[in-house]
Amino acid sequence: MAEDTPSPAPTPLAPVSAETQRAAQKRRNLVLALLLIGFVMLIFVVTLVRLKTSSLDGGS
């Protein structure tokens, strides 16, 4: 049976400046943009490969 001891209080986080938050947001936006571009390129390559194999099979 679990003991009913209270868990320790969470330590408060240090205040973060608006400039630091903005820099973190820019990094997240850049990572998301790069992932989106990579995904679009992957879909493009897969589509080209499928079209090429389809045309080599006689178009069926």
C-alpha positions in Angstrom: 0.0 0.0 0.0 1.4 3.4 -0.9 2.3 5.8 1.8 0.3 9.1 1.9 3.3 11.4 2.2 3.0 14.7 0.4 5.3 15.1 -2.6 7.8 17.9 -2.4 6.7 21.3 -3.7 7.9 22.0 -7.3 10.7 24.5 -7.5 9.7 27.8 -9.2 11.2 28.4 -12.5 13.5 31.4 -13.0 11.9 34.2 -15.0 12.7 34.2 -18.6 13.2 37.4 -20.6 11.1 38.2 -23.5 14.2 38.2 -25.7 15.0 34.7 -24.7 11.5 33.5 -25.3 11.5 35.2 -28.8 14.8 33.5 -29.6 13.4 30.1 -28.6 10.3 30.7 -30.6 12.3 31.5 -33.7 14.3 28.3 -33.3 11.1 26.3 -33.0 9.7 28.0 -36.0 12.9 27.2 -38.0 12.8 23.6 -37.0 9.2 23.3 -38.0 9.8 25.0 -41.3 12.7 22.6 -42.1 10.6 19.6 -41.1 7.8 20.7 -43.3 10.1 21.3 -46.3 11.7 17.9 -45.8 8.2 16.3 -45.7 7.1 18.0 -48.9 10.4 16.9 -50.6 9.8 13.3 -49.4 6.3 13.3 -50.9 7.6 14.8 -54.1 10.3 12.2 -54.5 8.0 9.3 -53.7 5.5 10.7 -56.2 8.2 10.9 -58.9 9.4 7.4 -58.2 5.8 6.0 -58.4 5.1 7.9 -61.6 8.3 6.6 -63.2 7.7 3.0 -62.2 4.1 3.3 -63.4 5.2 4.6 -66.8 7.8 1.8 -67.1 5.1 -0.8 -66.4 3.1 0.3 -69.4 0.9 2.9 -67.6 -1.3 0.5 -65.7 
